[in-house]
């Protein structure tokens, strides 16, 4: 996206701030706006009729959320929750459509974003049949590290903080695993020296080795 287009996009809509744990969007709601995240981290969670909650995605500054319901004119398929202090811009869908019509480079950027998200979802479906549970968890951690990780100063470029705060239950959801299976596999990855764990914090000890073990190519999935 060109700088001028980006600057105009950042001027669209109305600025808003959310505290941690606040819902930005609610599953089932029929509102027709999107949110452009300008700072902070959010989680996208979906609830099944059985009461089971599943983490679908993590989004950060620069990401658009709520676009599926807005473009399709259907109820929202998930709830978006603030993980930290979050700032965003509320953009009504008609205003966004007019902006995209005026700026083909922005339209291409949106299409690239949607394609990347579909690719992520397709990978998880393939992983479910193609890999064992340990490799599936490693692949989720590897792809999260490519998208969000922050290098640590003592790691010679190999060690990094995962960059997002996730519970083991949320990691299990992303990998399509039962919680006890995810816990055992995370312990195995720790024993292998690939990750370190603290409360809600995961450090990738050697990114190249994790990518190799997880059979993930070294590019950003987003």
C-alpha positions in Angstrom: 0.0 0.0 0.0 1.4 3.4 -0.9 2.2 5.8 1.9 -0.4 8.3 0.8 -3.1 5.6 0.8 -2.0 4.3 4.2 -2.2 7.8 5.7 -5.7 8.4 4.2 -6.8 5.0 5.6 -5.6 6.0 9.1 -7.8 9.1 8.8 -10.9 7.1 8.0 -13.6 6.5 10.6 -13.6 7.4 14.3 -10.7 6.7 16.8 -11.6 4.6 19.9 -9.7 3.1 22.8 -10.4 -0.2 24.6 -9.0 -1.4 27.9 -7.7 -4.9 28.4 -10.3 -7.7 28.3 -12.9 -5.5 26.7 -14.9 -6.9 23.8 -14.4 -4.9 20.6 -16.9 -7.0 18.6 -19.4 -9.5 19.9 -20.3 -12.8 18.3 -23.9 -12.7 16.9 -24.0 -8.9 16.7 -25.3 -7.5 13.4 -23.4 -4.2 13.3 -21.8 -3.3 9.9 -18.5 -1.7 10.8 -14.9 -2.9 10.7 -12.1 -2.0 13.1 -8.6 -1.1 12.0 -6.3 -1.9 14.9 -3.7 0.9 15.3 -2.0 -0.4 18.5 -2.2 -3.3 20.9 -3.1 -7.0 20.5 -6.6 -8.7 20.2 -7.8 -12.2 20.2 -10.6 -13.6 18.0 -12.7 -16.2 19.9 -15.7 -18.2 18.8 -18.2 -20.0 21.0 -20.1 -23.1 20.0 -23.6 -23.9 20.9 -22.2 -26.5 23.4 -20.4 -23.7 25.3 -16.9 -24.5 24.0 -14.8 -21.4 23.4 -12.1 -21.6 20.7 -9.3 -19.2 19.9 -9.4 -18.6 16.2 -6.7 -15.9 15.6 -4.5 -13.2 17.1 -4.5 -9.8 15.5 -2.1 -6.8 16.1 -1.7 -3.2 14.9 -2.3 -2.8 11.2 -4.8 -5.7 11.1 -8.5 -5.3 10.1 -11.1 -7.1 12.1 -14.8 -7.6 11.6 -14.6 -7.5 7.8 -16.4 -10.8 7.2 -19.7 -9.8 8.8 -19.5 -6.3 7.3 -18.9 -7.5 3.8 -21.3 -10.4 3.9 -24.0 -8.6 5.9 -24.3 -11.5 8.3 -24.0 -11.7 12.1 -20.5 -11.7 13.5 -19.0 -15.2 13.7 -16.7 -14.4 16.6 -15.9 -12.1 19.5 -12.8 -9.9 19.4 -11.2 -9.3 22.8 -8.5 -6.8 23.8 -5.5 -8.5 25.3 -3.9 -5.1 26.2 -4.7 -1.5 25.8 -5.9 -1.2 22.2 -6.5 1.7 20.0 -8.5 1.3 16.7 -10.5 3.2 14.2 -14.2 2.3 13.6 -14.9 2.4 9.9 -18.4 1.9 8.5 -18.5 -0.7 5.7 -19.9 1.7 3.1 -17.1 4.2 3.8 -14.5 1.4 3.6 -16.0 0.2 0.2 -15.8 3.7 -1.1 -12.2 4.0 0.0 -11.2 0.7 -1.6 -12.9 1.8 -4.9 -10.7 5.0 -4.9 -7.5 3.1 -4.0 -6.8 -0.1 -5.9 -3.6 -0.6 -4.0 -5.6 -0.7 -0.7 -8.0 -3.2 -2.4 -5.0 -5.4 -3.3 -3.7 -5.2 0.3 -7.1 -6.3 1.7 -7.3 -9.2 -0.8 -3.7 -10.2 0.3 -4.8 -10.1 3.9 -7.9 -12.2 3.3 -5.9 -14.7 1.2 -3.3 -15.1 3.9 -6.0 -15.8 6.5 -7.6 -18.4 4.3 -4.2 -19.9 3.8 -3.7 -20.1 7.6 -7.1 -21.8 8.0 -6.3 -24.3 5.2 -2.9 -25.2 6.8 -4.6 -26.0 10.1 -7.1 -28.4 8.3 -4.2 -30.1 6.4 -2.1 -30.3 9.5 -4.9 -32.1 11.4 -4.6 -35.0 9.0 -1.0 -34.8 7.9 1.0 -34.4 11.2 1.1 -35.8 14.7 0.0 -33.7 17.6 3.6 -32.7 18.6 4.4 -31.4 15.1 1.0 -29.6 14.8 1.7 -27.7 18.0 5.3 -26.9 16.8 3.9 -25.6 13.5 1.5 -23.2 15.3 4.3 -21.9 17.5 6.6 -21.5 14.5 4.0 -19.6 12.4 3.1 -17.4 15.4 6.7 -16.6 15.9 7.1 -15.6 12.2 4.2 -13.3 12.5 4.5 -11.8 15.9 7.8 -12.7 17.7 10.1 -10.1 19.2 13.9 -11.0 19.1 15.6 -11.1 22.4 18.9 -9.3 22.9 20.7 -12.3 24.2 19.7 -14.7 21.5 22.1 -13.9 18.6 18.9 -13.6 16.4 17.7 -17.1 17.3 15.9 -16.5 20.6 12.6 -14.6 20.6 9.6 -13.9 22.7 6.5 -15.2 21.1 5.0 -11.7 21.1 1.5 -12.6 22.2 0.2 -13.8 25.6 -1.6 -17.2 25.2 -2.8 -19.7 27.7 -2.1 -23.4 27.0 -5.9 -23.8 26.4 -5.7 -21.1 23.6 -2.6 -22.8 22.1 -4.5 -26.1 22.1 -7.4 -24.4 20.3 -5.1 -23.0 17.6 -3.5 -26.4 17.0 -6.8 -28.4 17.3 -5.6 -30.4 20.3 -7.1 -31.5 23.6 -5.7 -29.4 26.5 -3.9 -32.4 28.1 -2.3 -33.3 24.8 -1.1 -29.7 24.2 0.3 -29.6 27.8 2.3 -32.8 27.2 3.6 -31.7 23.8 4.6 -28.3 25.2 6.6 -30.1 27.9 8.2 -32.2 25.2 9.2 -29.1 23.1 10.7 -27.6 26.3 12.7 -30.8 27.0 14.0 -30.7 23.4 15.3 -27.1 24.1 13.0 -25.5 21.5 10.9 -23.4 23.9 10.9 -22.1 27.4 7.7 -21.6 29.4 6.7 -19.1 32.0 3.2 -18.0 33.1 1.4 -17.2 29.9 4.7 -16.5 28.2 6.6 -18.6 25.7 10.2 -18.0 24.5 11.3 -19.6 21.3 14.9 -20.8 22.1 16.1 -21.5 18.6 13.8 -20.2 15.8 15.7 -22.0 12.9 15.6 -25.3 14.7 11.9 -24.9 15.6 11.1 -24.1 11.9 13.1 -27.2 10.8 11.4 -29.5 13.4 7.9 -28.1 12.4 8.6 -28.4 8.7 7.7 -24.8 8.2 9.4 -22.7 5.5 11.1 -19.5 6.7 8.5 -17.0 5.4 5.8 -15.0 7.1 2.4 -16.8 6.9 0.6 -13.4 7.1 
